[in-house]
Amino acid sequence: MTATTADHAHPARRARTGGPADGPKILEHVLGWTLVVVLAIFVTGAGLM
């Protein structure tokens, strides 16, 4: 078996990033942007920017 054949044996194998395994993608995006907004409010309120 060559290296190219081994690569095609598992095309669905991807690097895991630690996010939800099979949750809805929209929920992940909404929670991510909510975190960004809350962090921006905190930074602005603390006078760091």
PDB file of N, CA, C and O in Angstrom:
ATOM      1  N   MET A   1       0.855  -1.172   0.000  1.00  0.00           N
ATOM      2  CA  MET A   1       0.000   0.000   0.000  1.00  0.00           C
ATOM      3  C   MET A   1       0.905   1.241   0.000  1.00  0.00           C
ATOM      4  O   MET A   1       1.835   1.341   0.800  1.00  0.00           O
ATOM      5  N   THR A   2       0.624   2.159  -0.886  1.00  0.00           N
ATOM      6  CA  THR A   2       1.424   3.378  -0.950  1.00  0.00           C
ATOM      7  C   THR A   2       0.806   4.469  -0.087  1.00  0.00           C
ATOM      8  O   THR A   2      -0.286   4.302   0.456  1.00  0.00           O
ATOM      9  N   ALA A   3       1.500   5.563   0.032  1.00  0.00           N
ATOM     10  CA  ALA A   3       1.013   6.674   0.867  1.00  0.00           C
ATOM     11  C   ALA A   3      -0.266   7.268   0.304  1.00  0.00           C
ATOM     12  O   ALA A   3      -1.143   7.672   1.068  1.00  0.00           O
ATOM     13  N   THR A   4      -0.391   7.330  -1.010  1.00  0.00           N
ATOM     14  CA  THR A   4      -1.607   7.912  -1.594  1.00  0.00           C
ATOM     15  C   THR A   4      -2.806   6.998  -1.373  1.00  0.00           C
ATOM     16  O   THR A   4      -3.924   7.479  -1.191  1.00  0.00           O
ATOM     17  N   THR A   5      -2.587   5.697  -1.387  1.00  0.00           N
ATOM     18  CA  THR A   5      -3.698   4.777  -1.141  1.00  0.00           C
ATOM     19  C   THR A   5      -4.138   4.860   0.314  1.00  0.00           C
ATOM     20  O   THR A   5      -5.332   4.771   0.598  1.00  0.00           O
ATOM     21  N   ALA A   6      -3.210   5.027   1.231  1.00  0.00           N
ATOM     22  CA  ALA A   6      -3.552   5.124   2.642  1.00  0.00           C
ATOM     23  C   ALA A   6      -4.330   6.410   2.921  1.00  0.00           C
ATOM     24  O   ALA A   6      -5.219   6.420   3.772  1.00  0.00           O
ATOM     25  N   ASP A   7      -4.006   7.495   2.214  1.00  0.00           N
ATOM     26  CA  ASP A   7      -4.720   8.746   2.405  1.00  0.00           C
ATOM     27  C   ASP A   7      -6.168   8.646   1.955  1.00  0.00           C
ATOM     28  O   ASP A   7      -7.044   9.281   2.542  1.00  0.00           O
ATOM     29  N   HIS A   8      -6.427   7.857   0.919  1.00  0.00           N
ATOM     30  CA  HIS A   8      -7.788   7.725   0.399  1.00  0.00           C
ATOM     31  C   HIS A   8      -8.612   6.700   1.163  1.00  0.00           C
ATOM     32  O   HIS A   8      -9.816   6.576   0.940  1.00  0.00           O
ATOM     33  N   ALA A   9      -7.968   5.967   2.062  1.00  0.00           N
ATOM     34  CA  ALA A   9      -8.691   4.937   2.802  1.00  0.00           C
ATOM     35  C   ALA A   9      -9.676   5.545   3.798  1.00  0.00           C
ATOM     36  O   ALA A   9     -10.729   4.958   4.046  1.00  0.00           O
ATOM     37  N   HIS A  10      -9.363   6.698   4.370  1.00  0.00           N
ATOM     38  CA  HIS A  10     -10.230   7.347   5.354  1.00  0.00           C
ATOM     39  C   HIS A  10     -10.417   8.822   4.995  1.00  0.00           C
ATOM     40  O   HIS A  10      -9.855   9.686   5.668  1.00  0.00           O
ATOM     41  N   PRO A  11     -11.191   9.131   3.952  1.00  0.00           N
ATOM     42  CA  PRO A  11     -11.332  10.530   3.545  1.00  0.00           C
ATOM     43  C   PRO A  11     -12.130  11.369   4.535  1.00  0.00           C
ATOM     44  O   PRO A  11     -12.006  12.593   4.532  1.00  0.00           O
ATOM     45  N   ALA A  12     -12.950  10.740   5.387  1.00  0.00           N
ATOM     46  CA  ALA A  12     -13.784  11.502   6.317  1.00  0.00           C
ATOM     47  C   ALA A  12     -13.048  11.848   7.604  1.00  0.00           C
ATOM     48  O   ALA A  12     -13.580  12.598   8.422  1.00  0.00           O
ATOM     49  N   ARG A  13     -11.860  11.333   7.806  1.00  0.00           N
ATOM     50  CA  ARG A  13     -11.110  11.609   9.035  1.00  0.00           C
ATOM     51  C   ARG A  13     -10.586  13.039   8.988  1.00  0.00           C
ATOM     52  O   ARG A  13      -9.835  13.401   8.082  1.00  0.00           O
ATOM     53  N   ARG A  14     -10.984  13.848   9.963  1.00  0.00           N
ATOM     54  CA  ARG A  14     -10.576  15.252  10.019  1.00  0.00           C
ATOM     55  C   ARG A  14     -10.032  15.572  11.397  1.00  0.00           C
ATOM     56  O   ARG A  14     -10.291  14.850  12.360  1.00  0.00           O
ATOM     57  N   ALA A  15      -9.281  16.652  11.487  1.00  0.00           N
ATOM     58  CA  ALA A  15      -8.744  17.089  12.774  1.00  0.00           C
ATOM     59  C   ALA A  15      -9.872  17.627  13.632  1.00  0.00           C
ATOM     60  O   ALA A  15     -10.695  18.407  13.154  1.00  0.00           O
ATOM     61  N   ARG A  16      -9.921  17.227  14.880  1.00  0.00           N
ATOM     62  CA  ARG A  16     -10.944  17.710  15.805  1.00  0.00           C
ATOM     63  C   ARG A  16     -10.479  19.016  16.426  1.00  0.00           C
ATOM     64  O   ARG A  16      -9.308  19.164  16.774  1.00  0.00           O
ATOM     65  N   THR A  17     -11.409  19.969  16.566  1.00  0.00           N
ATOM     66  CA  THR A  17     -11.058  21.269  17.128  1.00  0.00           C
ATOM     67  C   THR A  17     -11.612  21.453  18.527  1.00  0.00           C
ATOM     68  O   THR A  17     -11.366  22.490  19.144  1.00  0.00           O
ATOM     69  N   GLY A  18     -12.341  20.497  19.045  1.00  0.00           N
ATOM     70  CA  GLY A  18     -12.878  20.604  20.391  1.00  0.00           C
ATOM     71  C   GLY A  18     -14.270  21.192  20.450  1.00  0.00           C
ATOM     72  O   GLY A  18     -14.819  21.375  21.537  1.00  0.00           O
ATOM     73  N   GLY A  19     -14.847  21.491  19.307  1.00  0.00           N
ATOM     74  CA  GLY A  19     -16.199  22.048  19.274  1.00  0.00           C
ATOM     75  C   GLY A  19     -17.252  20.961  19.448  1.00  0.00           C
ATOM     76  O   GLY A  19     -16.911  19.789  19.606  1.00  0.00           O
ATOM     77  N   PRO A  20     -18.529  21.340  19.422  1.00  0.00           N
ATOM     78  CA  PRO A  20     -19.581  20.338  19.543  1.00  0.00           C
ATOM     79  C   PRO A  20     -19.499  19.326  18.404  1.00  0.00           C
ATOM     80  O   PRO A  20     -19.276  19.701  17.253  1.00  0.00           O
ATOM     81  N   ALA A  21     -19.677  18.061  18.719  1.00  0.00           N
ATOM     82  CA  ALA A  21     -19.488  16.997  17.740  1.00  0.00           C
ATOM     83  C   ALA A  21     -20.568  17.020  16.661  1.00  0.00           C
ATOM     84  O   ALA A  21     -20.246  17.010  15.473  1.00  0.00           O
ATOM     85  N   ASP A  22     -21.822  17.049  17.046  1.00  0.00           N
ATOM     86  CA  ASP A  22     -22.879  16.998  16.043  1.00  0.00           C
ATOM     87  C   ASP A  22     -23.993  17.999  16.341  1.00  0.00           C
ATOM     88  O   ASP A  22     -25.142  17.786  15.954  1.00  0.00           O
ATOM     89  N   GLY A  23     -23.659  19.074  17.018  1.00  0.00           N
ATOM     90  CA  GLY A  23     -24.633  20.114  17.294  1.00  0.00           C
ATOM     91  C   GLY A  23     -24.831  20.996  16.072  1.00  0.00           C
ATOM     92  O   GLY A  23     -24.055  20.931  15.119  1.00  0.00           O
ATOM     93  N   PRO A  24     -25.870  21.820  16.101  1.00  0.00           N
ATOM     94  CA  PRO A  24     -26.108  22.698  14.957  1.00  0.00           C
ATOM     95  C   PRO A  24     -25.024  23.760  14.823  1.00  0.00           C
ATOM     96  O   PRO A  24     -24.591  24.341  15.818  1.00  0.00           O
ATOM     97  N   LYS A  25     -24.592  24.008  13.604  1.00  0.00           N
ATOM     98  CA  LYS A  25     -23.517  24.965  13.355  1.00  0.00           C
ATOM     99  C   LYS A  25     -23.953  26.382  13.717  1.00  0.00           C
ATOM    100  O   LYS A  25     -23.129  27.178  14.167  1.00  0.00           O
ATOM    101  N   ILE A  26     -25.233  26.714  13.529  1.00  0.00           N
ATOM    102  CA  ILE A  26     -25.699  28.066  13.822  1.00  0.00           C
ATOM    103  C   ILE A  26     -25.548  28.370  15.310  1.00  0.00           C
ATOM    104  O   ILE A  26     -25.218  29.497  15.678  1.00  0.00           O
ATOM    105  N   LEU A  27     -25.780  27.392  16.158  1.00  0.00           N
ATOM    106  CA  LEU A  27     -25.624  27.596  17.600  1.00  0.00           C
ATOM    107  C   LEU A  27     -24.172  27.901  17.938  1.00  0.00           C
ATOM    108  O   LEU A  27     -23.899  28.768  18.769  1.00  0.00           O
ATOM    109  N   GLU A  28     -23.255  27.211  17.315  1.00  0.00           N
ATOM    110  CA  GLU A  28     -21.837  27.446  17.551  1.00  0.00           C
ATOM    111  C   GLU A  28     -21.446  28.865  17.132  1.00  0.00           C
ATOM    112  O   GLU A  28     -20.689  29.533  17.837  1.00  0.00           O
ATOM    113  N   HIS A  29     -21.956  29.324  15.994  1.00  0.00           N
ATOM    114  CA  HIS A  29     -21.645  30.671  15.524  1.00  0.00           C
ATOM    115  C   HIS A  29     -22.258  31.736  16.428  1.00  0.00           C
ATOM    116  O   HIS A  29     -21.606  32.733  16.739  1.00  0.00           O
ATOM    117  N   VAL A  30     -23.492  31.535  16.848  1.00  0.00           N
ATOM    118  CA  VAL A  30     -24.159  32.512  17.711  1.00  0.00           C
ATOM    119  C   VAL A  30     -23.434  32.613  19.054  1.00  0.00           C
ATOM    120  O   VAL A  30     -23.211  33.715  19.556  1.00  0.00           O
ATOM    121  N   LEU A  31     -23.072  31.489  19.627  1.00  0.00           N
ATOM    122  CA  LEU A  31     -22.360  31.518  20.909  1.00  0.00           C
ATOM    123  C   LEU A  31     -20.973  32.146  20.757  1.00  0.00           C
ATOM    124  O   LEU A  31     -20.516  32.850  21.658  1.00  0.00           O
ATOM    125  N   GLY A  32     -20.317  31.908  19.661  1.00  0.00           N
ATOM    126  CA  GLY A  32     -19.000  32.501  19.424  1.00  0.00           C
ATOM    127  C   GLY A  32     -19.085  34.011  19.301  1.00  0.00           C
ATOM    128  O   GLY A  32     -18.288  34.732  19.901  1.00  0.00           O
ATOM    129  N   TRP A  33     -20.054  34.494  18.520  1.00  0.00           N
ATOM    130  CA  TRP A  33     -20.201  35.943  18.362  1.00  0.00           C
ATOM    131  C   TRP A  33     -20.692  36.596  19.645  1.00  0.00           C
ATOM    132  O   TRP A  33     -20.339  37.740  19.930  1.00  0.00           O
ATOM    133  N   THR A  34     -21.502  35.883  20.421  1.00  0.00           N
ATOM    134  CA  THR A  34     -21.935  36.422  21.717  1.00  0.00           C
ATOM    135  C   THR A  34     -20.730  36.614  22.625  1.00  0.00           C
ATOM    136  O   THR A  34     -20.633  37.624  23.321  1.00  0.00           O
ATOM    137  N   LEU A  35     -19.824  35.667  22.623  1.00  0.00           N
ATOM    138  CA  LEU A  35     -18.608  35.794  23.425  1.00  0.00           C
ATOM    139  C   LEU A  35     -17.779  36.994  22.970  1.00  0.00           C
ATOM    140  O   LEU A  35     -17.233  37.722  23.800  1.00  0.00           O
ATOM    141  N   VAL A  36     -17.682  37.202  21.663  1.00  0.00           N
ATOM    142  CA  VAL A  36     -16.925  38.340  21.133  1.00  0.00           C
ATOM    143  C   VAL A  36     -17.548  39.656  21.583  1.00  0.00           C
ATOM    144  O   VAL A  36     -16.833  40.567  22.000  1.00  0.00           O
ATOM    145  N   VAL A  37     -18.863  39.764  21.503  1.00  0.00           N
ATOM    146  CA  VAL A  37     -19.548  40.997  21.889  1.00  0.00           C
ATOM    147  C   VAL A  37     -19.395  41.256  23.390  1.00  0.00           C
ATOM    148  O   VAL A  37     -19.130  42.385  23.801  1.00  0.00           O
ATOM    149  N   VAL A  38     -19.561  40.220  24.200  1.00  0.00           N
ATOM    150  CA  VAL A  38     -19.424  40.386  25.653  1.00  0.00           C
ATOM    151  C   VAL A  38     -17.999  40.808  26.002  1.00  0.00           C
ATOM    152  O   VAL A  38     -17.804  41.668  26.861  1.00  0.00           O
ATOM    153  N   LEU A  39     -17.026  40.228  25.362  1.00  0.00           N
ATOM    154  CA  LEU A  39     -15.633  40.607  25.604  1.00  0.00           C
ATOM    155  C   LEU A  39     -15.384  42.056  25.186  1.00  0.00           C
ATOM    156  O   LEU A  39     -14.688  42.791  25.886  1.00  0.00           O
ATOM    157  N   ALA A  40     -15.949  42.470  24.050  1.00  0.00           N
ATOM    158  CA  ALA A  40     -15.787  43.855  23.601  1.00  0.00           C
ATOM    159  C   ALA A  40     -16.442  44.825  24.584  1.00  0.00           C
ATOM    160  O   ALA A  40     -15.881  45.887  24.857  1.00  0.00           O
ATOM    161  N   ILE A  41     -17.617  44.484  25.123  1.00  0.00           N
ATOM    162  CA  ILE A  41     -18.283  45.336  26.103  1.00  0.00           C
ATOM    163  C   ILE A  41     -17.441  45.445  27.369  1.00  0.00           C
ATOM    164  O   ILE A  41     -17.315  46.524  27.947  1.00  0.00           O
ATOM    165  N   PHE A  42     -16.875  44.341  27.789  1.00  0.00           N
ATOM    166  CA  PHE A  42     -16.029  44.338  28.986  1.00  0.00           C
ATOM    167  C   PHE A  42     -14.787  45.205  28.799  1.00  0.00           C
ATOM    168  O   PHE A  42     -14.440  46.004  29.669  1.00  0.00           O
ATOM    169  N   VAL A  43     -14.127  45.041  27.665  1.00  0.00           N
ATOM    170  CA  VAL A  43     -12.898  45.797  27.385  1.00  0.00           C
ATOM    171  C   VAL A  43     -13.212  47.286  27.300  1.00  0.00           C
ATOM    172  O   VAL A  43     -12.476  48.105  27.851  1.00  0.00           O
ATOM    173  N   THR A  44     -14.294  47.644  26.618  1.00  0.00           N
ATOM    174  CA  THR A  44     -14.666  49.056  26.485  1.00  0.00           C
ATOM    175  C   THR A  44     -15.079  49.625  27.842  1.00  0.00           C
ATOM    176  O   THR A  44     -14.689  50.741  28.185  1.00  0.00           O
ATOM    177  N   GLY A  45     -15.847  48.888  28.603  1.00  0.00           N
ATOM    178  CA  GLY A  45     -16.289  49.356  29.914  1.00  0.00           C
ATOM    179  C   GLY A  45     -15.158  49.511  30.895  1.00  0.00           C
ATOM    180  O   GLY A  45     -15.212  50.379  31.766  1.00  0.00           O
ATOM    181  N   ALA A  46     -14.143  48.697  30.776  1.00  0.00           N
ATOM    182  CA  ALA A  46     -13.003  48.776  31.686  1.00  0.00           C
ATOM    183  C   ALA A  46     -12.045  49.884  31.293  1.00  0.00           C
ATOM    184  O   ALA A  46     -11.092  50.169  32.018  1.00  0.00           O
ATOM    185  N   GLY A  47     -12.290  50.514  30.147  1.00  0.00           N
ATOM    186  CA  GLY A  47     -11.444  51.602  29.695  1.00  0.00           C
ATOM    187  C   GLY A  47     -10.132  51.146  29.102  1.00  0.00           C
ATOM    188  O   GLY A  47      -9.167  51.910  29.072  1.00  0.00           O
ATOM    189  N   LEU A  48     -10.078  49.931  28.637  1.00  0.00           N
ATOM    190  CA  LEU A  48      -8.834  49.414  28.052  1.00  0.00           C
ATOM    191  C   LEU A  48      -8.659  49.811  26.591  1.00  0.00           C
ATOM    192  O   LEU A  48      -7.579  49.647  26.024  1.00  0.00           O
ATOM    193  N   MET A  49      -9.729  50.338  25.980  1.00  0.00           N
ATOM    194  CA  MET A  49      -9.636  50.824  24.598  1.00  0.00           C
ATOM    195  C   MET A  49     -10.211  52.203  24.494  1.00  0.00           C
ATOM    196  O   MET A  49     -10.225  52.786  23.410  1.00  0.00           O
TER     197      MET A  49
END
